[in-house]
Amino acid sequence: MKFTGLLLGLLLLSAEVFSQKAYHLASPNARVNLTVNVSNEGKLTYALNLAQTSVVKPSSLGFKLQKPAISLTNFTLISADSSEFSETWNPVWGEVKSIENHYKQLKLRLKAIPANVLIDVVFRIFNDGIGFRYEFPEQEGFKHFIVADELTQFNLATNNKTFWIPGDYDTNEYLYNTTLFSEIHALAAAKKEKDIALQSLIADNAIQTPLMMKTPQGIYLNIHEAALVNYPVMHLMANTKTFGLTSHLTPDAVGNKAYLQTPFNTPWRTIVLSNKAEDILASKLILNLNEPSKIEKTDWIKPQKFIGMWWEMHVGKATWEKVGGKHGANTENVKKYIDFASEHGFDGVLVEGWNEGWEDWFGNWKEEVFDFVTPYSDYDVDALLAYAKKKNVKLIMHHETSGSVTNYERRMDKAFQFMKNKGFETAKTGYVGRIIPRGEHHDSQWMVNHFNRVAAKAAEYQIMIEAHESSRPTGLHRTYPNWLANEAARGNEFNNAPTLGLVPEHETILPFTRLMGGPMDYTPGFFKMHLNQFIPSRTTRVRTTLAKQLALYVTMYSPLQMVGDLPENLKVYPDALQFIKDVPVDWDDTKILSAEPGEFIMIARKQKGQNQWFVGAVSDENSRELLVNFDFLPAGKTYTATIYQDASNADWEKNPEAYQIQKVSVDSQTKRTIKIAKGGGFAISIK
């Protein structure tokens, strides 16, 4: 239900008293408070409080345009309108069965002076934060324009504990740094990174969103964006002395930020905040700011669990390329993966290295790389599809572009038609390397539009998509529910990176940062932690316990979950593998039981359409005890809980594969303390 109407008598305070127009808007529960000011000099600012505590001090809004060469920083207020909106909607898939979307809205119509350009600024305030965006209405004398800079500020009230990665136009695969805001040094942090294929660093004070912080008063806040369409990715420039942040848009090949035409609206700038860390993880604010599904018929969209013919190449058992005699994607080898998937009830098998072109695919910045339809001679597509069908398993297509996006754009229809004709339903795309068109970045407007075009084009063929090396997501899986997941962060494959790899705290930070915008293909499920199985000289390793790998299936949400390790390694621990077989990938309900970014996360989820619950908990490099309160269970019913936990002598470094399993009876009154090892976790299946 929607309510609209002018409430200016309540919102507009006396200009005689304040010498400016001040608008105040409170969230539906009155906890979040927004103030928007238009000063006598025409400056537009906003400020944000949680209860009575200042979180964002007055921060200015505006634009600098390259064409026409004008600044939109001084405004005359033409009108103000407020409204309230409330609905409940059901996602095609997700962490919960239904989502409440309840907000109050303030819309200011402004005229930029002296440019005479109309611009609307729209604020939506929810119980857990705000979203705001700029809207350029259709108007005479102003139609086509080029953005030089967006001048959005986020002036923080305090020197916050901050979880950040360096600003970079081409990658988000950095380890997270945890420092005070005043101690951000992006270039120094990036200098430690030796294993990222392509870096395009911005500046020493440039950082990425989603940006997670905790104030000295214990308020948690997250800055990101929602509904990124036809616009570049927003990075943030930090003033470490004043604790201010200013938007920084990714440029294109000639230095411009965005080419636009009225009517147009920018993505939403989002601030999620609460005095409880659990509320940040539970927030649906970013999803609610995205448009409803553009796909009317969605019954073909299916969350799935799969194994990949993928890790072999990372650990040196096989290669992507056919030359050299170690080609992994050959017919007989892939059949073994199909057999394993079928035996254990997995939905699919991802096959990388199946197609011609891998011999010189990376680093040459060449346009013609793959055609996405021609298999190597030792990979029999039709025979494998028939074999998989008999085994009730789907093959998952791999489309690596090597950054040659113009090549993929030309061949996309043919590639998707090939998939449709053969019976492939899901494609993993990849964008490793420098982008073609040359000079474009992974985060530029052109590439953002490409990622969205792929989702829309795939939907025409009823194909599901996940993207690697993409820009980080902004909730568009609501609009394109066939867009199941992205990588767009440092995933589990970095366990094999020789320099920094992953650290135990990484999985306690990602849900508060990267996952705020959408699901991640993190590829959990490793059972062999030392990665010298095929190359004895390797010192790389997985820095978690085995029990933590199980827990990641609950704490790292995705409707597209990979089982990362090799079949021969997974078979060593069949009782632990049982949890991966049991845990679903689609949910009716989610409860964030306890959390602290950088330290631990514990989540309970209810299986879609079933009265079964699963719990996952992960820790950083410290051992700890967590109290599990089973009050999320329905009262009056008794359940059998199978607990997969670290053994008493488990340790990510010294004894990572030690675990124990026990079955206990639980009900809604049960409370149980479970110990977690260093770098460990636990998983619980409740039936």
N, C-alpha and C positions, 0 to 999 in steps of 0.2 A: 504494500500500500504506500502511496506517495502523497505527501502533504506539501503544498507550496503556498507562498504568499509573502508579502512584504512585512517585515518585522522591524522596520527601521526605527520605530519609536523605542524598541528595546535595545537595538544594537548601536545606534548612533548617539554618542554622548555629545554634550554641548560643546560647540566649537569655541564659545567664549571661555569655557573653563579650561579646555585643553589646548586651545589654539591649533587644533588639528582635528581631523575626523577619525575617531577611534571606534573600531568594531570589535565586539567581544562575542565569542562563540564557545559554548561548552559542549563537551561530548554528551551523548545520551545519559550516561551515568554521572555526569558532572565532574569527573575526575581529571579529564584532559581539558585544558583551557587555552584557547587561541585568541591572540589580540592582533588585529591588523590595523595599521595606521597609514593615513595619507596626510603628510605634513603640509603646512602652508607653502613650503617650497616645492611641493609636488613629489616628494620622495615616498615610495611605497615600501613599507616594512611589515614583517610579521614577527611574533614572539610566541613561545610555547612554554607553558607550565604544566607540571603534573601536581595536582592539588595546589598547594601554595608554593611549590618549589620551582624556581626558574630552571629550565633545561636548555632552551634556546633563547638567547637574548635578541633584541631587535635586529633583524637581518634584512638587508635590502634585496629587491627583486628588479629585474630589468634585462635588457638586451643591447648588444651592439651589432648593427647590421653592416655587412660589407657592400651590399647593393640593395636599396639605396644606402649611401654612406651616412647613416644617421645613428644616433643613440636613443634608445627607448628607456630612459631613466627618470624622467620627470613627467608627472601625469596630472591631469585634471579629472576629478571623479565625475562621471556622468550619472551613474545609477548604482544601486546596490540591491540585491535580492537575496533572500534567504529561504531555505526550504528544508524539509526533512524527508528521509526516504527509509523504508524498511521492507525487506523481503527475505524469503528463505529460498535458496536454490540448491539443486542437487547436481554435483559434479558427475561426469561420466565415470570417473575413477578418482581415487584420492585417499586421504587420511581419515576422512569422515564422510558419513552418508549425506549429510546436508550442512549447508553453511548459511549462517545468518549474516545479512548485509544491512546494517543499520547505521546511518550517519546523518549528521546535519551539514548543510551546505551553505556557503556564502559565496556569491558571485558578484564581483565588482566589474563594472564596465568603465574603462578608463580611456582617455585620449592622451596619447603621448604628445608633449609639447617641446619644441615648436613643430614637430614633424606632422601633427594632425593624423596620426595613425591610431585606429581603434584597436584596443587589446582588452580581452577579458581575463581576469585572474580568478580561478575557481579553487576554493578550499573545501575539502571534505574532512570532517572531524568524526572519528570513530572512538569507541571506548578504549582502544589501544593505540591511538595515534592519529596522524593526519596524512592526507595526500593533497598536493596542490599542483596545478598546471597552468600554463598560458594557452589561451585560445585566441586565434586571429580570425575574426569574422570576415565574411565577404564584405568588401567596401569599395567605394569608388576611389580610384587613384592609387590603390595599393593592392596589387595582386601577386606578382612574382617578387620574391626577395631571397637574399642569401645571408645566412647567419655567420657573423664573424665570431661572436662570443655570446654565451648565455651568462648572465651576471647574478645568478642565484647564490645567495649566501646562507650558511648555517653557522651562526655565531654561538658557539657553545658557552654555557655559563661557567664551566669549571674545567680544570685540567684532568681529563678523564683517563681511566685505564682503557687502552685502545688495542683492538685486535685488527691488524692491518697488513696489507701487502702493497708492494710498490706499484705506482701508477705506470701502466704499460699499454700501448695501443694494440699490441699483438698477442699478449699472453696473460693469463691469470693463473698460471701453474706455479706460483711461488709458495714457499712455506710462510705461514703466518708469523708475524712478529707481535709480541705482547709487551707494550711499553706504555708509559704515560704519553699523553698527546704531545706534550712539549718535547718528547724525545724521539719523534719521528725523523728518521733519516733514510729515505727510500733508496738512494744510490748506494749507500754503504751496505744496506741489506741485500740489494740486488747483486752487489759485487761478490757475495758469497755463493751465488747461484751459478754453477758451472754446467748444469745438465739440462737447461731449457733450450730447445732447438732454435728459437727466434725471440729476441728481445728488442723492444722499441721503447726504451724508458723515456719518461717525460721530464722529470726534475726531482731534485732531492726532497721536495715537499709535496710530491704528487702521490696520492694513494687511490685505491679502488673502492668501489662499493660492491656488495653490501658491506658497510662499515659498522662494526659492533663496538660499543663502548659501555663502560660502567662508571657512573659519577661517584665522587667521594661520599655522597649521601646515600648511595646504594640504589640509584635509579639506573635501569638498563635501557639503552636506546640503540636503535639500528637505523642507519640512513641508507636508502637505496632508491630505486625507481620502479615504476610499474607501467606496463603497456608500451614498451619501446617499439614504436612503429615509425618508419620513414624519418629517422632521426639518429644521430650518432650516440654511442655510449657516453654516459657522463662519468668522468673521473672527478676527483676533488683535490684542490690545492689547499694545503694546510698552512695556516699562519701559527707557528708553534709558540709565538709569544702572546698573541691575543686569544688563542684557541678558536680561531675562525676557520671556516671552510668556504671555498668558492668553487662553483661548478666549473669544470673544464671539459669541453666537448672534443671528441676525437676528430682530427682534421682529415681531409681527403688528400689526394695526390697533389693538389695545388694550394693547400692550406686553408681552404674554406671548410666550414663545419656542416652546413645543411643548405640544400636548395629546396625552397618551399613555395607553396602557392596557397592563397586563401581560398576557401576556409581551411584552417589547419589548427590542430592542437598538439602541444608537446606531450611527451610522456609525463606521467605523474611523478613528482618528487615526493618520496615517502619518508616519514619518521615514525617508527614503531617504538613505543616506550611503556615501561611499567616498573614498579618496584619489585616485581618478581621475574626472575629469569625464565621461569616456566611459561609465562605469558608471551614472551617473545617467540618461543618455539611454537606456541599454539596459535599465533596470529594468522588470520586470513585476510588481513587488510590489503596486501598486494594483490591477491587473487580477486578480491572484491572490486578493485579499481580497473580490472580488465573487462573487456567486452564479453558478453555471453558467446557460446559456441557458434561459429559460423558453419558448422557441419550439422545438418539436420538429422540425418540417419547415422547413428553412431554404434549400432550393434556389432559392427565389424572391428571396433577398437577394443583390443583385449590386452590387459596387463599380462606380463609373462616373465617366467624364470628360465634362464638359458645357461648353457655352458658354451665356452668359446674355444675354437681352435686358434689360439691367440697367445697364450702365455708361453707356449713352446718356443716361440720366436724371441720373446723377451729374455728367457733364461738360457738360450743357446742350444736347445735341442733341435730346432728346425729354423728355416728361413722363410721369409715372404717370397723371395725371388726363386725361380725354378733353377736357374743356373747354379751350379755348385754341388748338386746332389743331395741337398738336405731340405728340399721343398716340402713344407708341412701340409699344404692344402692339396694333397693328392687323394684320389678316390678311396683307396683302402684305408688311409689314416682317418679320413673324415667319417667313414663308416663306423670306426671304433667309437668316435664321439657320439654318433647317432645311437649306437647300441647303448652307450652309457646313459645318455639322456633318456632313452626309452625305459631302461631298467629302473631308473630312479624317479621317473615321473616329471622330468623337466620338459618345458614346452618347446624349446628350440635349441639349435646349434648355430652359433656365429662362426663363419669361416672367413678368415683374412688371408690374403695372398692367393686367391683363387683365379685372378684375372691377369692377363698379360700386361707388362709394363713396369714391374717392380725392380728391374735391374738398375735403372737409373732414375728412379722416381723422385728422389729427394735432393734438394740443394742446388739444382741447376736452373731454377726459375724459368723452366720451359713451358710452353703453352700446351702442346700436345703430349699428354701423359697416358691416361687411361681412356678407354672408350666405354667401360662399364657393362659390356655385353660379351666380350671375347674371353673365354676361359683358357687357362693353360691346357696343353694337350694331355696332361695327366690328371685333369679334373673333369670328370664326366658329369656335367650338370644334370642331364635328364635321368641318368641312372641313380644319382644320389637323391634327387627329388622323389623318385619312385620308391627308393629304399626307405627314405625318411617317412614317406606317407604310410607305408606298410607298418612302420614302427610308431605311428601316431606322433611324429615329431616334425617341426617346421624348420627349414633352413632359413637363416637370417642373412640377408645380403650385406656386403660391405662395399661402400662407395668412398674410397679415399681419393681426394681431388689433388693432393700435393699442393694445395693453395691455388691451383689453376682453375679459378672459379668461372672464368669465361668459357673454358672448355666444358665444365659441368653444366653450365646454363644451356649451351648449345645441345648437349646430349641428354639432358634430363628427361625429356619426354620419351625418348627411345629407351633409356635405361629403365624408367618406371613401367613402360609398356612391356619390356622384356620380363620384368618381375611379375607383372600381372599375368602375362601369357603362361609363364612357367609355374606360377603358384607361390611365389615369395610374397610375404605379407609385411615384413619389417625390414628396414634398411638402417644401418649405421653409417653415417657420413663422417668424413674426416677432412681437416683443413690444415695439415702439417705444412709449415713453411711460409715463405713470402707470398703475398697475394698477387694474383693477376686478375683484374687490371693492375698493372705495375704502379706502385705508389700508394695504392689503397691499403688500409689496415683491417685486421679482423674486427675492429670495433668501429669502423667508419660507417657513415650513413649507407653507402653502397652495399656493404656487407650485411648490415642489419637488414636491409631490404631483401638481400639474397636469402638469408636464413628464413625470413618470413615467407618468401616466395616458395622455397622448398617445402615448407609445411603445407602451404596452400595447394601446391602442385601435387604433392604426395596424396593429399586428401582426395583430389580428383580421381586418382587411381585406387583409392581405398588402401593406402599404404601407410603404415606407422613409421615414425622417424625418431631416431636419436642422433644428436650431433656431437662430435668431438672437435676440440679446438674452435669452438664457437664463442661468440660473445656470451656473457653470463645471462641467465634467463631472468625475466621480469614478470612472470605470471601468465605468459601468453598461452600456456597449456590449457587455460580455461577457454580461450578463443579457438585454439586448434588442439583439441584433445587427442588428436593422432600424433602430436608432438610429445612423445612420452617422457623423454629425458635428454639431458645434455651432460657433457663432461664439464668443461669450462672451469676447471680448478685442478689442483694437484690431486690426482687419483691414485689408486693402489698400485698402478704400474710403476710409480716413482719409487716403490720399494727397491727396484732394481737400479736406481740411479746411484752412481758411485760416490757422489760428493756429499749431498745432504740427505737425500732420500726423504723418508717420512719419519716423523717423531711421534711418540705415543700421544701427545696432547692434540695432535692434528684432528683426530676424529671427534674431539670434544669442542672444537672451534667451528668446524665446517657447518654444522646445523645452524649455528648462530650467524653465519656469514653467507657463504655461497648458496646454501639450501633455502635461504629466505625467498629467493626468486623462483625456485622450482626444483624438481627432482634431479638428482645427480646419478649418473652411471659411474659409481665409485668402484665397482667390481670387487666386492668382498668375497670371502670364502677361500682363504689360503690355509692349508694344513701343514705345508712344509715351509719352515721359516728361514732356513739357511738356503740361499739361492746358488749354491755351488754344486748342484746335482749333476750338471752336465759339463761345467767348466770349473774344475777344482780350485783354480786360482781366484775365483770370485769371492769377495768378502761382503757383498751386499746381502741384506736380510730383511725380513718382515719384522718390524718392531712392535709386535703385539703378541699376546698369547692366543692360543687356538680358540679359547672360549670367547675372547673379544671378537674374533672373526665371525663367530655365530651371532653375537649380539648386534653387529653392524647391520644385519638384515632387518632389525627393528629400528635402530636409532638413525640409520642413514636411509631416509625414505626414498623409494623409487618404485614406480609400477613396472619397471624393467630391470630386474635384478639378475646379475650375472653370477655364476659360480666360477670363481676365478682360477682355481688351481687345476692341475692336470689330473685326469681320471686316475692314474696310478697312485697319485698322492692322496686323493680323496678316499680311495678304497682302503687305505691303511687304517682309517678310523671310522668304520661304518656306523658305530653308535652315535658319534658326533655328527656325521653326515645326515643322520635321521632328522635333526633339527632343520637343516637346510631344505630337506625334502618336505617337511611339514609346514614351514613358515610360508604364509601367503604373501601376495604382492598387491592386494587390494583390501581396503579396510572400511568398516562401518563406523568405527569410533577410535579416537586416540586420546590418551591421557598422558600428559607430561607429568611424571610423578615427582621428579626432582632434577635440578640442573644447575650448573654453574659453568659459564664459558671458560674453557681452558683447563677445567678440572674434571668434571664428570657429567654424564647425562643418563637418566633412566626414564624409559618410555614404555607404556602399555598400549597395546592396540588390539581391537576386536576384529576378527576375520569377517570379511564381507559375506553376509547371508548365513553365518554360522555362529553358534554360541561358544566360540573358542577364542581365547585370549593368548597373546604372546607378549612377553616382557623382554626388553634388552637394556643392558646397562654397560657403559664403557667408562674407563678412567684414563687419566694421563699417566705420567711416569711414576706416580705415587700409588702405593697400595692404600686401600681404604675399606671401610665397611659401610654399606648402604642398607637402610631399613626399607623393606618392601612392605607397603601397606596394601593389602588386597581388597580394600573397600570399594574398588571399581567394579568388583564382581556383583551380580545380583544377589540380594539378600535371600537367605533360606535355601541356598543350593550349595552342594559340596562338589568340588572339582578335584581332579588329579593333576598335580603340577609336576612336570618333569624339569628338573633344574640342571642346567649344564653350566658348571662353574670351574674356575681355576682350582687346581689341586693345591693343597696346603704348601707345597714346595714350588709352585709355579712362579715364573718370573719371565718377563718378555726377553730378557737378555740371557739368562742362565738356563732356564728350563721352560721354553715357551709352549711346548706341546703337551704339557701336563694338565690334565683336566679330570673332573669327576662328574658323575651323573647320579642323581638320586630322585626318587619319586616320593612325593608327600601329598597328603590331603589338605586342601585349603578351602576357605570360604571367605565371605566378605568381612569376617571378624579377624582373620589371620593377619599377624604381623611377623615378619621374619627378617632377621639380619643376615646378610650374605657378604662374605669377605671377597674383595677383589685384589688380585695380585698387581704388582707394578706392571703398567702397560696392559692391564687385563680387563676382564669384563665377565658378565654372565648373561645367559639367555634362559628363558622359561617358556615352556609350552604348557598351556592350561586347558584341559579338556574336561 
